[in-house]
Amino acid sequence: MTRSENNDPVQEFGPDFQHPWIKDGWFREISDDSFPGQAFTLLVDQILEARSTQFQDILVFHNKEYGNVLVLDGIVQCTERDEFAYQEMIAHIPLYLHSAPKRVLVIGGGDGGVLREVLRHSCVQQATLVEIDETIIVLSQKYFPSMSVGLRTNAKTSEFEDSRVQLRLCDGFQYLKDVAKGPASGKFDVIITDSSDPEGPAEAFFHKEYFQLLKDSLIDPSKGFIISQTSENVWLNVDYLTNLVGEARSVFENVQYCYTMVPSYTSGQLGLLVCNNDKSIDLKHPNREPSVKEQKQLKYYNKEIHSASFVLPKWVESKW
């Protein structure tokens, strides 16, 4: 057993290496709690990293079709093939709803994908990334360089190449507590919760108290927006989502559920929850649109798909 630059244990994997999430050469995403009776599998061409930190178990492997794949605690977080479908939607839906977002907070997302999308907005003056596990940042810079571009540093000064970026290596829940009770100058126009599934370090991000902290951390809850990935979709656990929407609506006046299509997420769909405190704002239609230059940089998001992502099947719509 060797150790990483962060002093975390790093496994050695030769031809006889065995991993509990891999069987007969196939990675298996199985969870009786989150999606009973089904599984998602990917063929493993090569194991790139397998390590445990004080926060979570991490696996990075390569698949011929999906490229490099990041797995946390047995659940796929992103792949090189389809990561943009998630990163663009969770970032651009709230950012284009806001007329002029200047201060943006990203909770989680140490892979850098959401931060990359936030930095595409020239109106953003400060983008703060809060990540509890520095190992995710290190591995993303190594295996997902196109996602972690916003975290590139100057070799001489060690400062971020994009001066708008601020990185806080700490617990996101505690960080929000400090922001919520702090001065208005430290609060944000848009807050994006890019957490992992509601277990381990991300468990606190799926309760009413968290939504209240989000609201209290906005500069103006009637003008600002928060978006949170729900870690579920209507096909996997609609009852859980119904409760989550209810908790959000007990705090915010304006709450809508939308989704994005990501093949490497179980069932191919991932839900997002958008919140604001002004009922008169139509969350289904962006307040701004990408410029011609901005739109050319995007692979998934546009104003049409922004609106379409809020359209739900009748059997779901009737529940909310």
Secondary structure, DSSP 8 states (H G I E B T S, - for coil): -EE-TTS-EE----TT---TTEETTEEEEE-TTTSTT-EEEEE-SEEEEEEE-SS-EEEEEEETTTEEEEEETTEEEEETTTHHHHHHHHHHHHHHHSSS--EEEEEE-TTSHHHHHHTT-TT--EEEEEES-HHHHHHHHHH-TTT-GGG-B-TTT--BSSTTEEEEES-HHHHHHHHHTS-GGG-BSEEEEE--SSSGGGGGGGSHHHHHHHHHTBS-TTT-EEEEE-S--HHHHHHHHHHHHHHHHTT-SEEEEEEEE-TTSGGGEEEEEEEES-TTS-TTS-SS---HHHHHH-SS--HHHHHHTT---HHHHTT-
